[in-house]
Amino acid sequence: MKFRTEVEIQNSHHKIEVEDHVFSIGSCFASEISDLMQTAQIQTLNNPFGTVFNPYSINNSLKKLHDAEFYTEEDLIKFNDEMISLDHHSSFNSRFVHQTLEKINQNIEAGNRFLQNTNWVVITYGTSFIYEFLPKKKLVANCHKIPGKYFEKRLLTNLEITDSIYETVTILKDICKENVQILFTVSPVRHTKDGMVENNLSKSKLISAIHEILPQFENCHYLPVYEVLMDDLRDYRFYKEDLIHPNKQAVQYIWEKFGNAYFSDETMDFVEENFKIAKALDHKTSDDKSPKHQEFLSTIEKRIASQQAKVKHKIF
């Protein structure tokens, strides 16, 4: 007897190898996957603009990274004694122009450099809604808790979404490695503040647009993260207390499915051992001078050295 409908992630002909560079951008779920990649010691870079949710803003971020286009003071606004970029997450805010610009432009430089060596890109769209900042007539990625009277909220049109996705693919094909593989996902995090009906409409527009673009490019694929959580893990025990975000167990389940489909055998072995090492490194002791603990550290060092011998980039 079956008690759930399992969603399978199709096995990929292209595999993520231990030396590959993986770039991720989009909603907070992109960050969850990137964090696991980092623990696994895979070379990864996530969200150089901070968390970004809609296809238009994600595409705008990638254009800036592609062109290595630095921001200037004219690109910022001042609010609550902070200098802010409406294209960026609030983590870039500071009280001084030069500090905000330094954070932004360092990330643009690092993102441009990383993309040139990237083998895999994971893009996670969160919403079709976007806000226009009325004083500048500018579509923005983040409202920074500026009063709503300064913004107009609307749904991106189908054409705006598909055009953004299409341009994103062409940008990545130009700057990344020749055979770059692009994985599109839709975040399973429901934007309940928009309303449940509106959230479903928003997500459906994203899914429809992605599937309209996929047949046009051999290097583009759909990763059914949204479907895994909505259909396979259809139970609130897989959510955090807010009943919106997937919990650690759900993220781990999706990660394992993703790895089974996209990691080579060598990468799978490399990742699994690195997770074990990372867990061991979290071990706390009351006596770090004890012979037993020193023996433990010596064993871990040997395991790390064995893993390091498999790759050129620095791990742990």
C-alpha positions as CSV (number, residue, x, y, z in Angstrom):
1,M,0.0,0.0,0.0
2,K,1.3,3.5,-1.0
3,F,0.8,6.4,1.3
4,R,2.5,9.1,-0.7
5,T,3.2,10.1,-4.3
6,E,6.9,10.2,-4.8
7,V,8.3,12.8,-7.3
8,E,11.4,11.5,-9.1
9,I,14.2,13.8,-10.4
10,Q,15.2,12.4,-13.7
11,N,18.8,11.1,-13.9
12,S,21.0,13.6,-15.7
13,H,23.3,12.7,-18.6
14,H,25.5,15.6,-17.5
15,K,27.1,15.1,-14.0
16,I,28.6,17.5,-11.5
17,E,32.2,16.6,-11.0
18,V,34.4,17.3,-8.0
19,E,36.3,20.2,-9.6
20,D,33.2,21.9,-11.1
21,H,32.1,25.4,-10.3
22,V,28.5,25.8,-9.3
23,F,26.9,29.3,-9.3
24,S,23.5,29.8,-7.7
25,I,21.1,32.7,-7.7
26,G,17.6,33.5,-6.6
27,S,15.4,33.0,-3.6
28,C,16.4,31.8,-0.1
29,F,16.1,28.2,-1.2
30,A,19.0,28.8,-3.6
31,S,21.0,29.7,-0.5
32,E,20.0,26.5,1.3
33,I,21.4,24.4,-1.6
34,S,24.5,26.5,-1.9
35,D,25.2,26.1,1.9
36,L,25.1,22.3,1.4
37,M,27.4,22.6,-1.6
38,Q,29.9,24.5,0.6
39,T,29.7,21.9,3.3
40,A,30.3,19.3,0.6
41,Q,33.4,21.3,-0.4
42,I,32.1,21.9,-4.0
43,Q,33.3,25.2,-5.4
44,T,30.2,27.5,-5.3
45,L,29.1,31.1,-5.3
46,N,25.7,32.1,-4.3
47,N,23.7,35.4,-4.8
48,P,26.3,38.1,-5.3
49,F,23.3,40.6,-5.0
50,G,21.8,38.9,-2.0
51,T,18.5,37.1,-2.1
52,V,16.6,37.9,-5.3
53,F,13.1,36.6,-6.1
54,N,11.7,37.5,-9.5
55,P,13.0,36.7,-13.0
56,Y,13.4,40.3,-14.1
57,S,15.6,41.2,-11.1
58,I,17.6,38.0,-11.4
59,N,18.2,38.7,-15.1
60,N,19.2,42.3,-14.2
61,S,21.7,41.0,-11.6
62,L,23.3,38.6,-14.2
63,K,23.6,41.4,-16.8
64,K,25.5,43.5,-14.3
65,L,27.7,40.6,-13.4
66,H,28.3,39.7,-17.1
67,D,29.3,43.3,-17.9
68,A,31.2,43.8,-14.6
69,E,29.2,47.0,-14.3
70,F,30.1,48.7,-11.1
71,Y,27.6,50.8,-9.2
72,T,28.1,54.5,-8.4
73,E,26.5,56.9,-5.9
74,E,23.8,57.8,-8.4
75,D,22.6,54.2,-8.3
76,L,21.9,54.4,-4.5
77,I,19.2,56.1,-2.5
78,K,19.2,57.2,1.2
79,F,16.6,55.9,3.6
80,N,16.7,55.8,7.4
81,D,20.2,57.1,7.4
82,E,21.4,54.2,5.2
83,M,22.7,54.2,1.7
84,I,20.7,51.5,-0.2
85,S,20.6,49.8,-3.6
86,L,17.2,48.8,-4.7
87,D,18.8,46.0,-6.7
88,H,20.3,44.4,-3.6
89,H,19.5,42.7,-0.4
90,S,19.5,44.8,2.8
91,S,22.8,43.1,3.9
92,F,24.5,45.5,1.5
93,N,23.2,48.6,3.3
94,S,25.4,50.9,5.3
95,R,25.5,54.4,6.6
96,F,28.2,55.5,4.2
97,V,28.2,55.6,0.4
98,H,31.7,54.2,0.0
99,Q,30.9,51.2,2.3
100,T,27.8,50.3,0.4
101,L,29.5,50.7,-3.0
102,E,32.5,48.7,-1.8
103,K,30.4,45.7,-0.8
104,I,28.4,45.8,-4.0
105,N,31.3,46.2,-6.4
106,Q,33.5,43.6,-4.7
107,N,30.7,41.1,-5.2
108,I,30.3,42.1,-8.8
109,E,34.0,41.6,-9.5
110,A,34.0,38.2,-7.6
111,G,30.8,37.1,-9.4
112,N,32.1,38.0,-12.9
113,R,35.3,36.1,-12.2
114,F,33.5,33.1,-10.8
115,L,31.0,32.9,-13.7
116,Q,33.8,32.7,-16.3
117,N,34.8,29.4,-14.7
118,T,31.3,28.1,-14.0
119,N,30.1,24.7,-15.2
120,W,26.7,24.7,-13.5
121,V,24.1,27.4,-12.7
122,V,21.2,26.9,-10.4
123,I,18.4,29.5,-10.7
124,T,15.6,29.5,-8.2
125,Y,12.6,31.8,-8.9
126,G,10.4,32.7,-6.0
127,T,7.7,35.0,-7.4
128,S,6.2,36.7,-10.5
129,F,5.4,39.8,-8.5
130,I,7.6,42.9,-8.8
131,Y,7.6,46.4,-7.3
132,E,8.2,49.6,-9.2
133,F,9.9,52.4,-7.2
134,L,7.8,55.4,-8.3
135,P,10.2,58.3,-7.6
136,K,12.7,56.7,-10.1
137,K,10.2,54.7,-12.2
138,K,12.5,51.7,-11.6
139,L,11.6,48.0,-11.2
140,V,13.3,46.8,-8.0
141,A,14.5,43.6,-6.4
142,N,14.0,44.7,-2.8
143,C,11.8,47.3,-1.1
144,H,14.0,47.6,2.1
145,K,10.8,48.3,4.2
146,I,10.4,51.7,2.5
147,P,6.8,52.8,2.9
148,G,4.4,51.2,0.4
149,K,3.2,54.5,-1.0
150,Y,6.5,54.8,-2.9
151,F,5.9,51.6,-4.8
152,E,3.5,50.0,-7.2
153,K,3.1,46.3,-7.1
154,R,2.1,44.2,-10.1
155,L,2.6,40.8,-11.7
156,L,5.2,40.5,-14.4
157,T,3.5,39.7,-17.7
158,N,4.1,36.3,-19.4
159,L,6.3,38.0,-22.0
160,E,8.3,39.9,-19.4
161,I,9.1,36.6,-17.6
162,T,9.9,34.6,-20.8
163,D,12.0,37.4,-22.2
164,S,13.9,37.6,-18.9
165,I,14.6,33.9,-18.8
166,Y,15.6,33.8,-22.4
167,E,18.1,36.7,-21.9
168,T,19.4,35.0,-18.7
169,V,20.3,31.9,-20.7
170,T,22.0,33.8,-23.5
171,I,24.0,35.9,-20.9
172,L,25.2,32.7,-19.1
173,K,26.0,30.9,-22.3
174,D,28.2,33.9,-23.2
175,I,30.2,34.3,-20.0
176,C,30.3,30.7,-18.5
177,K,32.2,27.7,-19.8
178,E,31.2,26.5,-23.2
179,N,29.0,23.5,-22.0
180,V,27.5,25.2,-19.0
181,Q,24.4,23.5,-17.7
182,I,21.5,25.6,-16.3
183,L,19.1,24.2,-13.8
184,F,15.8,26.1,-13.3
185,T,13.8,25.6,-10.1
186,V,10.8,27.3,-8.5
187,S,11.1,27.9,-4.8
188,P,8.7,25.8,-2.7
189,V,8.4,28.7,-0.2
190,R,4.9,30.1,-0.5
191,H,4.6,33.9,-0.5
192,T,1.5,33.9,1.7
193,K,1.6,37.7,2.2
194,D,0.6,38.0,-1.4
195,G,-2.4,35.8,-0.7
196,M,-2.8,32.0,-1.4
197,V,-4.6,32.4,-4.7
198,E,-2.1,35.1,-5.8
199,N,0.8,32.9,-4.7
200,N,-0.5,30.0,-6.8
201,L,-1.0,32.3,-9.8
202,S,2.6,33.7,-9.3
203,K,4.2,30.2,-9.1
204,S,2.2,28.9,-12.1
205,K,3.4,31.8,-14.3
206,L,7.0,30.9,-13.4
207,I,6.6,27.2,-14.1
208,S,4.8,27.9,-17.4
209,A,7.5,30.3,-18.5
210,I,10.4,28.0,-17.7
211,H,8.8,25.2,-19.6
212,E,8.2,27.5,-22.6
213,I,11.9,28.3,-22.7
214,L,13.4,24.9,-22.0
215,P,12.9,23.3,-25.4
216,Q,14.8,26.2,-27.0
217,F,18.1,25.3,-25.3
218,E,19.8,21.9,-24.9
219,N,21.7,23.0,-21.8
220,C,18.6,24.0,-19.8
221,H,16.8,21.7,-17.4
222,Y,14.0,21.9,-14.8
223,L,14.6,20.7,-11.3
224,P,11.2,19.9,-9.7
225,V,11.9,21.2,-6.2
226,Y,8.5,22.9,-6.0
227,E,6.8,19.6,-6.9
228,V,8.8,17.5,-4.5
229,L,7.6,19.6,-1.5
230,M,4.1,20.2,-2.7
231,D,3.3,16.6,-3.7
232,D,5.9,14.3,-2.4
233,L,6.3,15.9,1.1
234,R,2.7,17.0,1.4
235,D,2.7,17.3,5.2
236,Y,3.3,20.1,7.6
237,R,5.9,18.1,9.5
238,F,8.3,19.0,6.7
239,Y,7.9,22.7,7.3
240,K,9.4,25.1,9.9
241,E,7.2,26.6,12.5
242,D,6.1,29.4,10.2
243,L,4.4,26.6,8.0
244,I,6.0,28.3,4.9
245,H,9.7,27.4,4.7
246,P,10.8,23.8,4.3
247,N,12.6,22.4,7.4
248,K,16.0,20.8,7.6
249,Q,14.6,17.4,7.0
250,A,12.8,18.5,3.8
251,V,15.9,20.3,2.5
252,Q,18.0,17.3,3.1
253,Y,15.5,15.1,1.3
254,I,15.6,17.3,-1.8
255,W,19.4,17.6,-1.6
256,E,19.7,13.8,-1.7
257,K,17.4,13.5,-4.6
258,F,19.3,16.2,-6.4
259,G,22.6,14.5,-5.7
260,N,21.4,11.1,-6.9
261,A,20.4,12.7,-10.2
262,Y,23.3,15.1,-10.8
263,F,26.4,13.9,-9.0
264,S,28.9,11.6,-10.6
265,D,29.9,8.5,-8.6
266,E,33.2,10.2,-7.7
267,T,31.4,13.4,-6.6
268,M,28.9,11.4,-4.5
269,D,31.8,9.7,-2.7
270,F,33.6,13.0,-2.2
271,V,30.5,14.8,-0.9
272,E,29.5,12.0,1.5
273,E,32.9,11.8,3.1
274,N,33.1,15.6,3.4
275,F,29.7,15.7,5.2
276,K,31.1,13.1,7.6
277,I,34.2,15.1,8.2
278,A,32.2,18.4,8.7
279,K,30.1,16.6,11.3
280,A,33.2,15.3,13.0
281,L,34.7,18.8,13.1
282,D,31.6,20.1,14.9
283,H,32.4,17.7,17.7
284,K,33.1,19.5,21.0
285,T,35.3,18.2,23.8
286,S,35.8,19.2,27.4
287,D,39.5,18.5,27.3
288,D,41.2,19.4,24.0
289,K,44.6,18.3,25.4
290,S,43.5,14.7,26.1
291,P,45.4,11.9,24.2
292,K,42.0,10.6,22.9
293,H,41.1,14.0,21.4
294,Q,44.5,14.4,19.9
295,E,44.2,11.0,18.3
296,F,40.8,12.1,17.0
297,L,42.2,15.3,15.4
298,S,45.0,13.3,13.8
299,T,42.5,10.9,12.2
300,I,40.5,13.9,10.9
301,E,43.6,15.5,9.5
302,K,44.4,12.4,7.6
303,R,40.9,12.1,6.2
304,I,41.0,15.8,5.1
305,A,44.4,15.2,3.4
306,S,43.0,12.2,1.6
307,Q,40.1,14.3,0.3
308,Q,42.4,17.2,-0.6
309,A,44.4,14.9,-2.8
310,K,41.4,14.5,-5.0
311,V,41.0,18.2,-5.9
312,K,43.1,21.2,-6.7
313,H,40.9,23.8,-4.8
314,K,41.5,24.2,-1.1
315,I,39.0,22.4,1.1
316,F,38.2,22.7,4.8
